[in-house]
Amino acid sequence: MARDLKFTRNIGIMAHIDAGKTTTSERILYYTGKTHKIGEVHEGAATMDWMVQEQERGITITSAATTAFWHYKGDTYQINLIDTPGHVDFTVEVERSLRVLDGTVATFCAVGRVQPQSETVWRQADKYGVPKIAYVNKMDRVGADFLAVVEEIKEKLGATAVPICLPIGAEDKFQGIVDLIANKAIYYDGSEELVNYKVEEVPEDMKADVAMWREKLIEAAAEYDESLMEKFFEDPDTISEDEIIAALRKATIDMSIVPACCGSSFKNKGVQFLLDAVMRYLPSPLDKGAVKGTNPKTGEEEERKPDSKEPFCALVFKIATDPFVGRLAFMRAYSGRLDAGSYVLNTRSDKKERVARLYQMHSNKQNPIEFVEAGDICAAVGFKDLRTGDTICAESNPITLESMEFPDPVIGLAVEPKTQKDLDKLGIALAKLAEEDPTFTVKTDHETGQTVISGMGELHLDIIVDRLRREFGVEINQGAPQVNYKEAITATVQHREVFKKQTGGRGKFADIIVEIGPADEGTTGLQFIDEVKGGNVPKEFIPSVEKGFKSAMANGVLAGYEVQSLKVTLKDGSFHPVDSDQLSFEICARQAFRHACPKAKPVLLEPIMSLEVVTPEDYMGDIVGDLNRRRGQINAMDSTTGARIVKAFVPLAEQFGYVTVLRTISSGRATSTMTFDHYAEVPANLAKEVIEKSGYKNVDEDE
């Protein structure tokens, strides 16, 4: 029996740390009958936080997927739900989840309101065109204010948030909500019963407010439906509930409106209403329509409709290692049908892969399934070479879907096994972790022989080291955290490089004249321009010149850090009919880079972080003073109820252990969030120190 895709919802829950994402996910699993006991985050028993590290720290580290079912208006809907982390070090998990979801529930804390990480995830959702519902959680907390959060969503996120309900009471008097569309009050008793609410008339003292907000809601919806607009001006009372819902749904999918509702997940209030809202307003795969991709053979754009009869295509958005079944590839099927045991094409490697088994995921447990169809999210086992962002598709109809972009790691850590016999184990474990997480990289420093692991922040690397110990049984020694510097050149120079080697028999010869300078604004990597006239450098050697420069950029001339961008123009050169070959030109290009860059005013760049500190007024002076000492540049100071917000750019090199210092200065009352923003030049005196410390020598490795 073919499923009707209009009853499928692929949704994620995204938010700032501690807004209650996982608690909300747990309630959704409970009310949809997926779990029979509510798992609490603070007790370390949440279903979706299955990793030991998540349970101990009470935070989400990896996005967990599950499938549940919800009955709404006589129909059964399938929900594929992904619970994402809120901590900025794990942004990659949010990024890759949003890439494959059709809609998302943006969760806000009714007290904390729109926090820095809320803005980050909101922008990520906008980037992938994911419609949103806003859910204001923790209405039972002191200082909770639903309408203030709605106002902040408008101001800070630039979104048209429209309340679809109003809270009845707040803080410890929070009893339920008024459904603005049905014009009814829903009172929750807070118990764990599956039906723990009763529907009554709107309380007298709220009628005026409800009428005002209901009118605003209908007006917002009417802008999306002309027939509604006419009715609205003639007689608003003739507008039916279904008409309002249909218009709101259209506007939500169009990303013009964000319906906002509220509740207290922990107290079991408002979750059923939220689930109904997901069914009502968030898109099904059919609403999202065809997915666009490129045909790898012709390079032309093609489409795949969300239909099981179309050729199969899916995007792999996550690789995870499971101790029992091995490598799991999480994928979102966009079209067609895939049976377990069949073959697919990986368009990146252009190789056939066999899908041994397919699973429907429930957190870290797998339920085997026979096949997967358009619109589904599942996990597969049996692939040999598959990475995050790969497209797999039917061999007869190849297509490459848009992949994902991941930020570069900004912080490194030298690690070594405590005993020599663990050396191989460490290598295997690090390779597995790097495969799972595209923002985690492993490099061997050729000069010192050290293994350096890099990630998005101190917590990120902390968790990696912890996982090495627990999951892979590798005990390691670690060095102090290091900053991932980069290098750049700031001037343009002309340079001629001649490479000659005579060792008896055939020699080596290459001669190039190049102009080396900073790349055009907005470009990264190597910008290579070939201006050779009259075949002075034969065509077949030009790619080798480009390859030589590209590989040389991995180690700059100051301290051996990567050069992020470079523009090279090949002006002229010459060759020897016998002694010239591709390798000669590649080595010649590498040496040209080594010899020309020191003349092109090279500089050292460091990662600059965007920092936001929320603090009580009393500690403001000390915090700003401390940031100035850390070479911080204050951008803005705002105030919210009872607290001040300081925004600043601070070099990462000055920020190690900042959380501890901040706690000391503010007696534990201030909080901070830090995200990578950009690279900037290191002041000359500090650059000198970094270069001396690195002990790097710019020599030709080819001589």
C-alpha positions as CSV (number, residue, x, y, z in Angstrom):
1,M,0.0,0.0,0.0
2,A,1.6,3.3,-1.1
3,R,1.7,5.9,1.6
4,D,0.1,9.3,1.0
5,L,3.0,11.8,1.4
6,K,0.7,14.6,2.5
7,F,0.6,12.9,5.9
8,T,4.4,12.9,6.4
9,R,6.2,15.6,8.3
10,N,10.0,15.8,8.4
11,I,10.7,18.2,11.3
12,G,13.5,19.2,13.5
13,I,13.6,20.9,16.9
14,M,16.2,23.7,17.1
15,A,17.1,26.3,19.7
16,H,19.6,27.9,22.0
17,I,21.1,25.8,24.8
18,D,18.6,25.1,27.6
19,A,15.5,26.3,25.8
20,G,14.1,22.8,26.3
21,K,14.5,21.1,22.9
22,T,15.2,17.6,24.2
23,T,12.4,17.9,26.9
24,T,10.0,18.9,24.1
25,S,11.1,15.9,21.9
26,E,10.6,13.6,24.9
27,R,7.0,14.8,25.3
28,I,6.4,14.4,21.6
29,L,7.6,10.8,21.8
30,Y,5.4,10.2,24.8
31,Y,2.2,11.7,23.5
32,T,2.6,10.0,20.1
33,G,2.9,6.7,21.9
34,K,6.5,6.1,20.9
35,T,7.7,5.8,24.5
36,H,5.7,4.7,27.5
37,K,7.7,6.6,30.1
38,I,8.8,10.2,29.9
39,G,12.6,10.4,30.0
40,E,13.9,13.6,31.7
41,V,17.1,15.4,30.7
42,H,18.1,16.4,34.2
43,E,17.9,12.8,35.3
44,G,20.1,11.7,32.4
45,A,17.3,9.5,31.1
46,A,16.2,11.3,27.9
47,T,15.6,8.9,25.0
48,M,17.0,11.3,22.4
49,D,20.2,12.0,24.5
50,W,21.5,8.5,24.3
51,M,25.3,9.2,24.5
52,V,26.9,8.8,28.0
53,Q,28.4,12.2,27.6
54,E,24.9,13.7,26.8
55,Q,23.4,12.1,29.9
56,E,26.1,13.3,32.2
57,R,26.3,16.8,31.0
58,G,22.5,17.2,30.3
59,I,23.2,18.6,26.8
60,T,22.6,17.3,23.3
61,I,25.8,16.6,21.3
62,T,24.6,14.6,18.3
63,S,21.3,15.0,16.5
64,A,19.1,12.0,17.1
65,A,16.4,10.9,14.6
66,T,13.2,9.0,15.3
67,T,9.8,8.3,13.7
68,A,6.5,8.7,15.5
69,F,2.8,8.9,14.6
70,W,0.1,11.5,15.5
71,H,-3.6,11.3,15.0
72,Y,-5.1,14.6,13.8
73,K,-8.6,15.1,12.5
74,G,-9.1,11.4,11.8
75,D,-5.9,11.0,9.9
76,T,-2.6,9.4,11.0
77,Y,0.5,11.5,10.3
78,Q,4.0,10.1,10.3
79,I,6.6,12.4,11.9
80,N,10.3,12.0,11.3
81,L,11.8,14.0,14.1
82,I,15.3,15.2,14.6
83,D,16.4,16.6,17.9
84,T,19.4,18.9,17.3
85,P,22.1,20.2,19.8
86,G,21.9,23.9,21.0
87,H,25.6,24.3,21.8
88,V,27.5,26.4,19.3
89,D,30.4,23.9,19.1
90,F,28.0,21.4,17.5
91,T,26.6,23.8,14.9
92,V,27.4,21.2,12.2
93,E,24.7,18.9,13.6
94,V,22.1,21.6,13.2
95,E,23.4,22.6,9.7
96,R,23.2,19.1,8.3
97,S,19.8,18.3,9.9
98,L,18.2,21.5,8.5
99,R,19.6,20.6,5.0
100,V,17.2,17.6,4.8
101,L,14.2,18.7,6.9
102,D,11.0,20.2,5.5
103,G,10.1,22.2,8.6
104,T,11.3,23.1,12.0
105,V,10.1,24.0,15.5
106,A,12.2,26.9,16.7
107,T,12.0,26.6,20.5
108,F,12.6,29.7,22.7
109,C,12.8,30.0,26.4
110,A,10.0,32.3,27.7
111,V,12.5,33.9,30.1
112,G,15.7,33.9,28.0
113,R,13.8,34.9,24.9
114,V,15.8,35.2,21.6
115,Q,19.4,34.2,22.6
116,P,22.5,34.3,20.4
117,Q,22.4,30.7,19.3
118,S,18.7,31.1,18.4
119,E,19.8,33.7,15.9
120,T,22.5,31.3,14.4
121,V,20.1,28.4,13.9
122,W,17.4,30.7,12.6
123,R,19.8,32.0,9.9
124,Q,20.8,28.4,9.1
125,A,17.1,27.5,8.6
126,D,16.7,30.6,6.3
127,K,19.7,29.5,4.3
128,Y,18.0,26.2,3.4
129,G,14.5,27.7,3.1
130,V,13.0,25.8,6.0
131,P,9.6,27.0,7.2
132,K,9.3,27.4,11.0
133,I,6.8,27.4,13.9
134,A,7.9,29.2,17.0
135,Y,7.3,27.4,20.3
136,V,7.8,29.5,23.5
137,N,8.7,27.0,26.2
138,K,9.1,27.3,30.0
139,M,5.9,29.4,30.5
140,D,5.9,28.2,34.1
141,R,9.2,29.9,35.0
142,V,9.5,33.2,36.9
143,G,9.7,36.1,34.4
144,A,8.0,34.2,31.5
145,D,6.5,36.5,28.9
146,F,5.1,35.0,25.7
147,L,4.3,38.2,23.9
148,A,7.7,39.7,24.7
149,V,9.3,36.7,23.0
150,V,7.1,37.2,19.9
151,E,8.1,40.8,19.8
152,E,11.8,39.9,20.0
153,I,11.4,37.4,17.2
154,K,10.2,40.3,15.0
155,E,12.9,42.6,16.1
156,K,16.0,40.4,16.2
157,L,15.2,37.8,13.6
158,G,13.2,40.0,11.3
159,A,10.4,37.4,11.0
160,T,6.6,38.0,11.1
161,A,5.7,36.0,14.2
162,V,2.0,35.7,14.6
163,P,0.6,34.2,17.9
164,I,-1.9,31.4,17.3
165,C,-2.6,31.1,21.0
166,L,-2.4,33.1,24.2
167,P,-1.3,31.8,27.6
168,I,-3.8,31.6,30.4
169,G,-1.7,33.0,33.3
170,A,2.1,32.8,33.5
171,E,4.8,31.6,35.9
172,D,3.3,29.4,38.6
173,K,-0.2,30.5,37.5
174,F,0.3,29.1,34.0
175,Q,-2.8,26.9,33.5
176,G,-3.2,26.5,29.7
177,I,-3.8,28.4,26.5
178,V,-6.5,30.0,24.4
179,D,-6.6,28.7,20.9
180,L,-7.1,31.9,18.9
181,I,-8.5,30.1,15.8
182,A,-11.1,28.0,17.6
183,N,-11.7,30.7,20.1
184,K,-11.6,28.2,23.0
185,A,-9.6,27.8,26.2
186,I,-7.6,24.7,26.8
187,Y,-6.8,23.9,30.4
188,Y,-4.0,21.4,31.2
189,D,-3.8,19.6,34.5
190,G,-0.1,18.9,34.2
191,S,-0.4,15.1,34.7
192,E,1.2,12.4,32.5
193,E,-2.2,11.3,31.2
194,L,-2.3,11.2,27.4
195,V,-5.4,13.4,27.5
196,N,-4.5,15.8,30.3
197,Y,-6.6,18.8,29.2
198,K,-10.2,20.0,28.9
199,V,-11.6,22.5,26.5
200,E,-13.7,25.3,27.9
201,E,-15.0,28.8,27.0
202,V,-12.5,31.7,27.0
203,P,-12.3,33.3,30.5
204,E,-14.2,36.6,30.8
205,D,-11.1,38.7,31.8
206,M,-9.3,37.6,28.6
207,K,-12.1,38.1,26.0
208,A,-10.9,41.6,24.9
209,D,-7.3,40.5,24.5
210,V,-8.4,37.3,22.6
211,A,-10.6,39.3,20.3
212,M,-7.8,41.7,19.5
213,W,-5.1,39.0,18.8
214,R,-7.6,36.9,16.9
215,E,-8.3,39.9,14.6
216,K,-4.5,40.4,14.1
217,L,-4.2,36.7,13.3
218,I,-7.0,36.7,10.7
219,E,-5.6,39.9,9.2
220,A,-2.2,38.4,8.8
221,A,-3.7,35.3,7.2
222,A,-6.0,37.3,4.9
223,E,-3.1,39.0,3.2
224,Y,-2.4,35.5,1.7
225,D,-5.9,34.9,0.4
226,E,-7.9,37.4,-1.5
227,S,-11.3,35.9,-0.8
228,L,-10.4,36.0,2.9
229,M,-9.4,39.6,2.6
230,E,-12.9,40.5,1.1
231,K,-14.7,38.6,3.9
232,F,-12.4,40.2,6.5
233,F,-13.5,43.7,5.4
234,E,-17.2,42.8,5.0
235,D,-17.9,40.5,7.9
236,P,-15.0,38.8,9.7
237,D,-17.4,36.5,11.6
238,T,-18.2,34.6,8.4
239,I,-14.6,33.4,8.1
240,S,-14.4,29.7,9.0
241,E,-11.6,28.0,11.0
242,D,-10.5,25.9,8.0
243,E,-10.1,29.0,5.9
244,I,-7.8,30.6,8.4
245,I,-5.8,27.4,8.8
246,A,-5.4,27.0,5.0
247,A,-4.3,30.7,4.6
248,L,-1.9,30.4,7.5
249,R,-0.5,27.2,6.2
250,K,0.2,28.8,2.8
251,A,1.9,31.8,4.4
252,T,4.0,29.5,6.7
253,I,5.3,27.3,3.8
254,D,6.0,30.5,1.9
255,M,8.2,31.6,4.9
256,S,6.2,34.8,5.2
257,I,4.7,34.1,8.6
258,V,5.9,32.2,11.7
259,P,3.0,30.9,13.8
260,A,3.9,31.2,17.4
261,C,2.5,29.1,20.3
262,C,3.5,28.5,23.9
263,G,3.6,25.9,26.6
264,S,5.7,24.3,29.3
265,S,7.0,20.9,28.0
266,F,8.4,19.9,31.4
267,K,4.9,20.5,33.0
268,N,3.2,18.6,30.1
269,K,1.3,21.7,29.0
270,G,0.8,22.8,25.4
271,V,2.6,19.9,23.6
272,Q,-0.5,18.4,22.0
273,F,-1.4,21.8,20.6
274,L,2.1,22.2,19.2
275,L,1.8,18.8,17.5
276,D,-1.5,19.8,16.0
277,A,0.2,23.0,14.8
278,V,3.0,21.0,13.1
279,M,0.3,19.0,11.2
280,R,-1.6,22.1,10.3
281,Y,1.1,24.5,9.2
282,L,4.4,22.8,8.4
283,P,4.9,21.4,4.9
284,S,4.8,17.8,3.8
285,P,7.4,16.6,1.2
286,L,4.6,17.3,-1.4
287,D,4.4,21.0,-0.4
288,K,8.1,21.4,-0.7
289,G,7.9,20.1,-4.3
290,A,10.6,18.8,-6.5
291,V,14.2,18.9,-5.4
292,K,16.8,20.4,-7.8
293,G,20.1,18.8,-8.7
294,T,22.7,18.6,-11.4
295,N,23.2,15.7,-13.9
296,P,26.9,14.8,-13.3
297,K,27.3,13.7,-17.0
298,T,25.8,16.7,-18.7
299,G,26.1,19.4,-16.0
300,E,22.5,20.5,-16.6
301,E,19.9,21.1,-13.9
302,E,17.4,18.4,-13.3
303,E,14.5,17.9,-10.9
304,R,13.1,14.9,-8.9
305,K,9.5,15.0,-7.7
306,P,8.6,13.6,-4.3
307,D,7.1,10.5,-5.8
308,S,7.9,6.8,-5.3
309,K,7.6,6.2,-9.1
310,E,10.4,8.6,-9.9
311,P,14.0,7.5,-10.2
312,F,15.5,7.1,-6.7
313,C,17.7,9.8,-5.2
314,A,18.7,10.6,-1.6
315,L,21.1,12.8,0.3
316,V,23.4,11.4,3.0
317,F,23.4,13.9,5.8
318,K,25.2,12.1,8.6
319,I,27.6,9.1,9.2
320,A,27.5,7.5,12.6
321,T,29.4,4.5,14.0
322,D,27.3,2.0,15.9
323,P,29.1,-0.7,18.0
324,F,26.7,-3.4,16.8
325,V,25.9,-2.7,13.2
326,G,28.9,-0.7,12.1
327,R,28.8,2.4,9.9
328,L,25.3,3.9,9.7
329,A,24.6,6.4,6.9
330,F,21.6,8.6,7.7
331,M,19.8,9.7,4.5
332,R,16.8,11.6,3.3
333,A,15.1,10.1,0.3
334,Y,13.7,12.7,-2.1
335,S,12.3,10.6,-4.8
336,G,11.7,7.0,-5.9
337,R,12.0,3.8,-3.8
338,L,15.0,1.8,-2.6
339,D,14.9,-1.8,-1.5
340,A,17.3,-3.3,1.0
341,G,20.0,-5.3,-0.8
342,S,19.9,-3.3,-4.0
343,Y,22.6,-1.2,-5.6
344,V,22.9,2.6,-5.9
345,L,25.3,5.0,-7.5
346,N,27.4,7.4,-5.4
347,T,27.8,10.5,-7.7
348,R,30.9,11.8,-5.9
349,S,33.0,8.7,-6.3
350,D,31.1,7.5,-9.4
351,K,31.0,4.0,-7.9
352,K,28.2,1.5,-7.3
353,E,27.4,0.8,-3.7
354,R,25.3,-2.0,-2.2
355,V,22.7,-1.2,0.5
356,A,22.9,-4.2,2.7
357,R,20.2,-3.2,5.2
358,L,17.8,-0.3,5.8
359,Y,16.7,0.9,9.3
360,Q,14.1,3.2,10.7
361,M,15.9,5.0,13.5
362,H,14.6,5.5,17.0
363,S,17.4,7.4,18.8
364,N,20.2,4.9,18.9
365,K,18.0,1.8,18.3
366,Q,17.3,0.5,14.8
367,N,14.2,-1.2,13.4
368,P,14.9,-3.0,10.2
369,I,12.7,-2.0,7.2
370,E,12.4,-3.6,3.8
371,F,12.5,-0.4,1.7
372,V,12.5,3.4,1.8
373,E,10.4,5.7,-0.3
374,A,10.4,9.4,-1.3
375,G,10.0,11.7,1.8
376,D,11.5,9.2,4.3
377,I,14.4,9.6,6.6
378,C,16.2,6.4,7.4
379,A,19.6,4.9,8.0
380,A,21.5,2.4,5.8
381,V,24.3,-0.1,6.4
382,G,26.8,-1.7,4.0
383,F,28.4,1.2,2.2
384,K,32.1,1.2,1.6
385,D,32.9,4.8,0.8
386,L,30.2,7.3,1.8
387,R,30.7,10.7,3.3
388,T,28.4,13.4,4.7
389,G,26.9,15.4,1.8
390,D,27.0,12.6,-0.8
391,T,24.1,12.0,-3.2
392,I,23.1,8.4,-3.8
393,C,20.8,7.7,-6.7
394,A,19.5,5.2,-9.3
395,E,22.4,4.2,-11.6
396,S,20.3,4.8,-14.8
397,N,19.4,8.4,-13.7
398,P,22.4,10.0,-12.0
399,I,21.8,13.3,-10.2
400,T,23.9,15.3,-7.7
401,L,22.0,17.3,-5.1
402,E,23.4,20.4,-3.4
403,S,25.7,19.4,-0.6
404,M,26.4,21.2,2.7
405,E,29.1,23.7,3.6
406,F,30.9,23.3,6.9
407,P,33.0,25.9,8.7
408,D,36.7,25.2,9.2
409,P,37.9,24.2,12.7
410,V,39.4,27.0,14.7
411,I,41.1,25.3,17.6
412,G,43.7,22.4,17.7
413,L,45.0,20.0,20.3
414,A,48.1,17.8,20.2
415,V,47.3,14.2,21.3
416,E,49.4,11.0,21.7
417,P,48.5,7.6,23.1
418,K,49.7,6.9,26.6
419,T,51.2,3.5,25.5
420,Q,52.9,2.7,22.2
421,K,50.5,-0.3,21.7
422,D,47.6,2.1,21.5
423,L,49.1,3.9,18.5
424,D,47.1,2.0,15.8
425,K,43.9,2.1,17.9
426,L,44.2,5.9,18.2
427,G,44.6,6.2,14.4
428,I,41.5,4.0,13.7
429,A,39.4,5.8,16.3
430,L,40.3,9.3,15.1
431,A,39.5,8.3,11.5
432,K,36.1,7.1,12.5
433,L,35.3,10.3,14.5
434,A,36.5,12.5,11.6
435,E,34.2,10.5,9.2
436,E,31.3,11.2,11.5
437,D,31.9,14.9,12.0
438,P,33.0,17.1,9.1
439,T,34.1,19.9,11.4
440,F,36.6,17.7,13.2
441,T,39.9,17.2,11.4
442,V,43.1,15.2,12.2
443,K,46.5,16.2,10.9
444,T,50.0,14.9,11.5
445,D,52.6,17.7,11.9
446,H,55.4,16.5,9.6
447,E,58.1,18.3,11.6
448,T,57.3,17.1,15.1
449,G,55.4,13.9,14.2
450,Q,52.6,15.0,16.5
451,T,49.0,14.2,15.8
452,V,46.9,17.4,16.0
453,I,43.1,17.2,16.2
454,S,41.1,20.3,15.5
455,G,37.5,21.3,16.2
456,M,35.0,24.1,16.7
457,G,35.7,24.8,20.4
458,E,37.0,23.6,23.7
459,L,33.9,21.7,24.5
460,H,33.9,20.0,21.1
461,L,37.5,18.7,21.6
462,D,36.6,17.7,25.3
463,I,33.8,15.5,24.1
464,I,36.1,13.9,21.4
465,V,38.8,13.1,23.9
466,D,36.1,11.6,26.2
467,R,34.7,9.5,23.4
468,L,38.2,8.2,22.5
469,R,38.5,7.0,26.1
470,R,35.0,5.5,26.5
471,E,34.0,4.2,23.1
472,F,37.4,3.2,21.7
473,G,39.3,2.5,24.9
474,V,42.2,4.7,24.0
475,E,43.9,6.6,26.9
476,I,45.7,9.7,25.6
477,N,48.0,12.5,26.7
478,Q,46.9,15.9,25.4
479,G,48.8,19.2,24.9
480,A,47.4,22.7,25.6
481,P,44.8,23.9,23.1
482,Q,46.3,25.7,20.1
483,V,44.8,28.3,17.8
484,N,44.5,27.4,14.1
485,Y,46.2,30.4,12.5
486,K,46.3,31.0,8.8
487,E,48.6,32.9,6.5
488,A,48.0,35.4,3.7
489,I,50.1,37.6,1.5
490,T,49.2,41.3,1.1
491,A,51.3,42.5,-1.9
492,T,51.7,41.3,-5.6
493,V,55.1,40.3,-6.9
494,Q,56.5,39.0,-10.2
495,H,58.8,36.1,-9.9
496,R,60.8,33.8,-12.2
497,E,61.6,30.3,-11.1
498,V,63.9,27.9,-13.0
499,F,64.2,24.3,-11.8
500,K,67.1,22.3,-13.2
501,K,68.4,18.9,-12.1
502,Q,70.9,16.8,-13.8
503,T,71.6,13.4,-12.4
504,G,72.9,11.5,-15.4
505,G,70.5,10.3,-18.0
506,R,67.3,12.3,-18.3
507,G,67.3,15.5,-16.2
508,K,64.6,17.7,-14.9
509,F,63.8,21.2,-16.3
510,A,61.1,23.7,-15.9
511,D,61.0,27.5,-16.1
512,I,58.0,29.7,-15.2
513,I,57.3,33.4,-14.8
514,V,54.4,34.1,-12.5
515,E,52.7,37.0,-10.7
516,I,51.6,36.1,-7.2
517,G,49.2,38.2,-5.1
518,P,46.2,38.3,-2.9
519,A,43.1,36.6,-4.3
520,D,40.1,38.7,-5.3
521,E,37.7,39.6,-2.5
522,G,35.3,36.8,-1.5
523,T,37.3,34.0,-3.1
524,T,39.0,31.3,-1.1
525,G,41.5,28.7,-2.3
526,L,43.7,29.2,-5.4
527,Q,42.7,31.5,-8.2
528,F,44.8,30.4,-11.1
529,I,45.0,32.4,-14.4
530,D,46.9,31.1,-17.5
531,E,48.2,33.9,-19.7
532,V,50.9,31.9,-21.6
533,K,51.1,32.8,-25.3
534,G,52.5,30.8,-28.2
535,G,53.0,27.5,-26.4
536,N,56.1,28.6,-24.4
537,V,54.8,26.3,-21.7
538,P,53.0,23.4,-23.4
539,K,49.3,22.9,-22.5
540,E,49.9,19.5,-20.8
541,F,52.2,21.1,-18.2
542,I,49.9,23.9,-17.1
543,P,47.7,21.8,-14.8
544,S,50.9,20.6,-13.0
545,V,51.8,24.3,-12.3
546,E,48.4,24.8,-10.8
547,K,48.7,21.6,-8.8
548,G,52.1,22.6,-7.5
549,F,50.8,26.0,-6.1
550,K,47.7,24.3,-4.7
551,S,49.7,21.8,-2.7
552,A,52.2,24.5,-1.6
553,M,49.4,26.5,0.0
554,A,49.0,23.9,2.7
555,N,52.1,25.3,4.4
556,G,52.8,29.1,4.3
557,V,56.2,30.7,4.5
558,L,56.0,32.3,7.9
559,A,55.1,29.5,10.3
560,G,53.9,26.7,8.1
561,Y,50.1,27.5,8.5
562,E,47.7,27.1,5.6
563,V,47.4,30.0,3.1
564,Q,43.7,30.5,2.7
565,S,43.6,32.3,-0.6
566,L,46.0,33.2,-3.4
567,K,46.0,34.5,-6.9
568,V,48.6,33.2,-9.3
569,T,48.9,34.4,-12.9
570,L,51.2,32.3,-15.1
571,K,52.7,34.8,-17.5
572,D,55.4,32.9,-19.5
573,G,58.1,30.3,-19.2
574,S,60.1,27.8,-21.2
575,F,60.7,24.1,-21.4
576,H,63.2,21.5,-22.6
577,P,62.0,19.0,-25.3
578,V,63.7,16.1,-23.4
579,D,64.1,17.0,-19.8
580,S,60.7,18.7,-19.1
581,D,57.9,16.7,-17.7
582,Q,54.8,17.2,-15.5
583,L,56.6,16.6,-12.2
584,S,59.3,19.2,-13.1
585,F,56.7,21.9,-13.5
586,E,54.9,20.9,-10.3
587,I,58.1,21.1,-8.3
588,C,59.0,24.4,-10.0
589,A,55.7,25.9,-8.9
590,R,56.1,24.7,-5.3
591,Q,59.6,26.4,-5.2
592,A,58.2,29.5,-6.9
593,F,55.7,29.7,-4.0
594,R,58.5,29.3,-1.4
595,H,60.7,31.9,-3.0
596,A,58.1,34.5,-4.0
597,C,55.8,34.7,-1.0
598,P,58.4,36.1,1.5
599,K,58.7,39.1,-0.9
600,A,54.9,39.5,-1.1
601,K,54.5,40.9,2.5
602,P,53.1,37.7,4.2
603,V,51.0,38.2,7.3
604,L,49.7,35.9,10.0
605,L,45.9,35.7,10.5
606,E,44.0,34.6,13.6
607,P,40.4,33.5,14.2
608,I,38.3,36.3,15.7
609,M,35.3,35.1,17.7
610,S,32.0,36.9,18.2
611,L,31.3,36.9,21.9
612,E,28.0,37.8,23.7
613,V,28.0,38.1,27.5
614,V,24.8,38.4,29.5
615,T,25.5,39.9,33.0
616,P,23.8,41.7,35.9
617,E,24.5,45.4,35.8
618,D,26.9,45.2,38.8
619,Y,29.7,43.3,37.0
620,M,29.5,45.3,33.8
621,G,32.7,47.4,34.4
622,D,34.8,44.4,35.4
623,I,33.7,42.3,32.4
624,V,34.3,45.1,29.9
625,G,37.8,45.8,31.5
626,D,38.6,42.1,31.2
627,L,37.6,42.0,27.5
628,N,39.8,45.1,26.8
629,R,42.7,43.2,28.3
630,R,42.0,40.3,26.0
631,R,42.3,42.6,22.9
632,G,38.5,42.6,22.7
633,Q,36.6,45.1,20.6
634,I,33.2,46.0,22.1
635,N,30.5,46.4,19.4
636,A,27.4,47.0,21.4
637,M,25.9,47.1,24.8
638,D,22.1,46.4,25.2
639,S,20.0,46.0,28.2
640,T,17.1,43.6,28.8
641,T,15.0,43.0,31.9
642,G,17.5,43.1,34.8
643,A,20.6,42.3,32.8
644,R,23.0,43.9,30.4
645,I,24.3,42.3,27.1
646,V,27.8,43.0,25.9
647,K,28.7,42.1,22.3
648,A,32.4,42.0,21.3
649,F,34.9,40.6,18.8
650,V,37.7,38.8,20.7
651,P,40.7,36.8,19.3
652,L,40.4,33.1,20.1
653,A,44.0,33.1,21.3
654,E,42.9,35.2,24.3
655,Q,39.8,33.2,25.1
656,F,41.0,29.9,26.5
657,G,39.4,29.2,29.9
658,Y,37.3,32.3,29.6
659,V,34.2,30.6,31.0
660,T,36.0,30.0,34.4
661,V,37.3,33.6,34.5
662,L,33.8,35.0,33.7
663,R,32.3,32.9,36.5
664,T,34.9,34.3,39.0
665,I,34.3,37.9,38.0
666,S,30.5,37.7,38.1
667,S,30.1,35.3,41.1
668,G,28.7,32.7,38.6
669,R,25.9,35.0,37.5
670,A,27.0,35.9,33.9
671,T,26.8,33.6,30.9
672,S,28.6,33.8,27.6
673,T,28.3,32.4,24.1
674,M,31.1,32.5,21.5
675,T,31.0,31.7,17.8
676,F,33.7,32.0,15.1
677,D,33.2,35.2,13.0
678,H,36.2,35.9,10.7
679,Y,40.0,35.8,10.4
680,A,42.0,39.0,11.0
681,E,45.7,40.0,10.9
682,V,47.7,39.3,14.1
683,P,49.4,42.4,15.5
684,A,53.1,42.4,14.5
685,N,54.6,41.9,18.0
686,L,52.4,38.9,18.7
687,A,52.9,37.5,15.2
688,K,56.7,37.5,15.9
689,E,56.1,35.4,19.0
690,V,53.9,32.9,17.2
691,I,56.4,32.5,14.4
692,E,59.3,32.1,16.7
693,K,57.4,29.5,18.8
694,S,56.5,27.5,15.7
695,G,60.2,27.1,14.8
696,Y,59.2,26.8,11.1
697,K,61.9,27.1,8.4
698,N,60.9,27.9,4.9
699,V,63.0,25.5,2.9
700,D,62.5,23.6,-0.4
701,E,61.4,20.1,0.5
702,D,62.1,19.1,-3.1
703,E,65.8,19.8,-3.1
